[in-house]
Amino acid sequence: MTDKTRPGAIAVAPKSESSPKPKKRRRGVAGCVAGIALGLAGLAGARLAQLWVAFDVFTQFSPQFMFVVVAFAIGLFSPRAKILASSIVLIVLLIAQSMWPYYASSHVSELSKVVAGERELKVASFNAWLGNNDVEAVKAEIARIDADVIALLEFGRSQHVIYDQLKSQYPYNAQCANADKCTFGILSKYPLSNVIDRMVAPGPAYMRASLGPQFGDLTIFAVHTNRFPQSRAQLNQVKALVAELETVVGPHIVMGDFNATPYSRVTETLSSQANLARFTNLPTWPARFGLPQIAIDHIFASSGIRQLESQSIGNEAGSDHLQIFLYVAVPVE
């Protein structure tokens, strides 16, 4: 039997286990710093696209990289659960990015009014996706948008029945000379002429058509460029398009799937070298689950064409892209 109370005995307090909290906090700080560094590296990579076009892929995710920086910066100052706090903030920002185009489309604002010497025109671009078998959804969305002119990309043979089914709404259309190789179409409420389609290098695949004198001989271009990792070919395609646009007489609208965001060297090249105004920046891809993140479908216009209303997106119609559309004023005198 041990005497626990013998005289002279000194009571020794049991050693307490060291708290793991400081170590967890250190891991949280390190994780947040790493997250901030990752976001900044992505933004830096986007800037390097001006030197090496392969880095242009980083520009596709410029907002997301910024969200990463903001989220982990907020988490860094969180008193506890830093990584969890950062993750929650990042998810909220990504969801907000997806909700922004829907909010903008439900709050369309008037930017200007048509003046003498101009005509109003509603234009739209829609990548219908070759793998889309829901022809009824495509047709319904085209009819609902009710644009005066709509450029159709990845418009496959199975979707060509829409030409006849929407004949009363769109009495005029431009179709490919070779439907096996060309996947474009243009639907119009006004007569079309001078229809050309091209699917060969060096320029991007496109279709063009003229609306004639009633719209100042406006030329509509439906364009589809390459995508990453073919960044150099994509940039060369846009440069070839710029050279071709220099030969176009009269106003022109260039729209379609550019596989490039507003921050891209591709879109910047088209705007600056072809003297085009870009009217769009809303995310349109991916359309799946109603959470678009990246703005790669655009509408550009030559000098003299003015935007009358803010841009809008359409609804998911079986495609991986959402439609983009807006009203413009076209000079006719």
TAQUI-V672226 format. One record per residue. N is the residue number from 0. PSI is psi in whole degrees, -180 to 180 (999 if undefined). Layout:
N:PSI
N:PSI
//
This chain:
0:129
1:132
2:107
3:-8
4:27
5:148
6:144
7:-6
8:139
9:122
10:129
11:123
12:136
13:144
14:130
15:145
16:138
17:139
18:135
19:-2
20:-46
21:-38
22:-40
23:-40
24:-39
25:-40
26:-38
27:-43
28:-45
29:-40
30:-41
31:-41
32:-41
33:-40
34:-44
35:-43
36:-40
37:-45
38:-43
39:-35
40:-40
41:-42
42:-38
43:-39
44:-38
45:-38
46:-32
47:-11
48:-25
49:-22
50:-38
51:114
52:-21
53:-27
54:-5
55:-21
56:-31
57:-29
58:-22
59:-25
60:26
61:-47
62:-40
63:-39
64:-39
65:-39
66:-40
67:-45
68:-49
69:-46
70:-47
71:-24
72:-41
73:-44
74:-34
75:-33
76:5
77:136
78:-24
79:167
80:54
81:-45
82:-41
83:-45
84:-42
85:-43
86:-41
87:-45
88:-42
89:-44
90:-42
91:-43
92:-39
93:-40
94:-41
95:-38
96:-40
97:-32
98:-22
99:-49
100:-32
101:-41
102:-46
103:-36
104:-26
105:-3
106:56
107:134
108:146
109:127
110:-29
111:174
112:155
113:136
114:175
115:137
116:9
117:159
118:141
119:142
120:130
121:121
122:150
123:153
124:136
125:113
126:103
127:-14
128:124
129:-29
130:7
131:114
132:-1
133:74
134:-37
135:-39
136:-41
137:-47
138:-44
139:-39
140:-38
141:-44
142:-39
143:-42
144:-40
145:45
146:158
147:-36
148:130
149:128
150:128
151:128
152:155
153:47
154:95
155:172
156:-37
157:-20
158:-6
159:-16
160:-20
161:-29
162:-47
163:-38
164:-26
165:24
166:-36
167:-32
168:-36
169:85
170:-14
171:143
172:160
173:126
174:158
175:144
176:-35
177:96
178:-15
179:-28
180:-26
181:134
182:43
183:164
184:153
185:127
186:138
187:147
188:-7
189:156
190:142
191:145
192:173
193:47
194:129
195:136
196:145
197:132
198:20
199:158
200:160
201:-16
202:175
203:162
204:136
205:166
206:143
207:152
208:155
209:142
210:-9
211:-176
212:-30
213:-18
214:35
215:31
216:39
217:133
218:129
219:128
220:128
221:118
222:144
223:112
224:169
225:174
226:170
227:139
228:14
229:50
230:-43
231:-43
232:-38
233:-46
234:-40
235:-36
236:-45
237:-38
238:-38
239:-37
240:-40
241:-45
242:-37
243:-37
244:-27
245:-20
246:-7
247:129
248:130
249:176
250:154
251:149
252:129
253:116
254:159
255:-159
256:106
257:-3
258:38
259:141
260:173
261:-18
262:0
263:153
264:-29
265:-53
266:-35
267:-39
268:-44
269:-42
270:-49
271:-44
272:-27
273:3
274:50
275:144
276:132
277:124
278:1
279:148
280:14
281:139
282:134
283:-4
284:142
285:146
286:-15
287:137
288:11
289:30
290:64
291:142
292:-26
293:134
294:98
295:-5
296:127
297:160
298:119
299:155
300:149
301:170
302:137
303:-23
304:127
305:147
306:128
307:-33
308:159
309:158
310:160
311:157
312:160
313:-162
314:158
315:126
316:46
317:-5
318:164
319:1
320:150
321:154
322:155
323:134
324:160
325:170
326:138
327:162
328:124
329:128
330:133
331:-1
332:999
//
